[in-house]
Amino acid sequence: MSDPGRVADAVPAVARPRRPVPFPDDADPLYTVGQVADLLGVQPAFLRRLESQQIVSPRRSPGGQRRYSRLEIDHIDAITGLVAEGMTLAGAKRIMELQGEIAVLRRHLAAADPPIEPT
């Protein structure tokens, strides 16, 4: 008689229906202030200042804690790099806004003007 708890007696993987495993999206707010501060080597107060300056807008957990997505972490990392180069927060914010506008314009140009094929 076999033990029902043994792995060898479990239903083979091919016989089980596959369940889609939802992996977090880059925009999912998963990271706390402390985790982001540790990841980027900044102080939590700096992250709160970025929010007060409307540079990032972390979502809030049901308990009211700030939660950052990977996209926001990348944005904060870019801002931190600009500040380290001597930019003010206002200047760094404006540079990031302009870079975003340039990216949008490039996408529009690429969609409107198909590449020329060599003859």
C-alpha positions in Angstrom: 0.0 0.0 0.0 1.4 3.4 -0.9 1.5 6.5 1.4 -0.8 9.2 0.0 1.7 11.9 1.2 4.6 10.7 -0.9 5.7 12.8 -3.8 6.1 9.8 -6.1 2.4 9.0 -5.6 1.3 12.6 -6.5 -0.5 13.3 -9.8 2.1 13.7 -12.6 2.6 17.3 -13.8 1.3 16.5 -17.2 -2.0 15.2 -15.8 -2.6 18.4 -13.7 -4.3 21.3 -15.4 -1.9 24.3 -15.7 -2.7 27.3 -13.6 -1.4 30.6 -14.8 1.0 31.9 -12.3 0.6 35.7 -12.1 4.0 37.2 -11.8 4.2 40.8 -10.6 4.2 43.5 -13.2 6.8 46.2 -13.2 4.1 48.7 -12.2 2.8 46.7 -9.2 3.5 48.5 -5.9 5.5 45.9 -4.0 8.3 47.6 -2.2 8.3 49.5 1.1 10.2 52.8 1.8 12.8 50.8 3.8 13.3 48.3 1.0 13.7 51.0 -1.7 16.0 53.0 0.6 18.2 49.9 1.1 18.2 49.1 -2.6 19.2 52.5 -3.7 21.4 53.6 -0.8 19.3 56.6 0.1 17.6 57.8 3.3 13.8 57.2 3.7 13.5 60.9 4.2 14.8 61.5 0.7 12.0 59.2 -0.7 9.4 61.2 1.3 10.9 64.4 -0.1 10.6 63.1 -3.7 6.9 62.5 -3.0 6.4 65.9 -1.5 8.0 67.5 -4.6 5.7 65.3 -6.7 8.6 63.6 -8.4 7.1 60.2 -7.5 3.7 59.2 -6.3 3.9 55.9 -4.5 0.6 54.1 -3.9 -0.5 53.3 -0.4 -1.2 49.9 1.2 -4.5 49.4 3.0 -2.5 50.3 6.2 -1.3 53.6 4.7 2.3 52.6 4.0 4.0 53.9 0.8 4.5 51.1 -1.8 6.8 51.6 -4.8 6.9 49.7 -8.1 10.0 48.7 -10.0 9.2 51.5 -12.5 9.2 54.0 -9.7 12.4 52.6 -8.3 14.1 53.0 -11.7 12.8 56.6 -11.8 14.1 57.3 -8.3 17.5 55.8 -9.3 17.7 58.1 -12.3 16.8 61.1 -10.2 19.4 60.1 -7.6 22.0 59.9 -10.3 21.2 63.4 -11.6 21.3 64.8 -8.0 24.7 63.1 -7.5 25.9 65.0 -10.6 24.9 68.3 -9.0 21.4 68.9 -10.3 18.8 70.2 -8.0 15.6 68.1 -7.5 13.7 70.6 -9.6 16.3 70.4 -12.3 16.4 66.6 -12.2 12.6 66.4 -12.3 12.6 68.6 -15.4 15.3 66.6 -17.2 13.3 63.4 -16.5 10.1 65.1 -17.9 11.9 66.2 -21.0 13.4 62.7 -21.5 9.9 61.3 -21.3 8.6 63.8 -23.9 11.5 62.9 -26.2 10.8 59.2 -25.9 7.1 59.8 -26.8 8.1 62.0 -29.8 10.5 59.3 -31.0 7.8 56.7 -30.9 5.4 58.9 -32.8 8.1 59.6 -35.5 8.9 55.9 -35.8 5.2 55.1 -36.2 4.6 57.9 -38.7 7.7 57.5 -40.8 8.5 53.8 -41.6 12.2 53.1 -42.1 13.5 53.5 -45.6 14.5 50.2 -47.2 17.8 50.2 -49.1 17.5 49.9 -52.8 
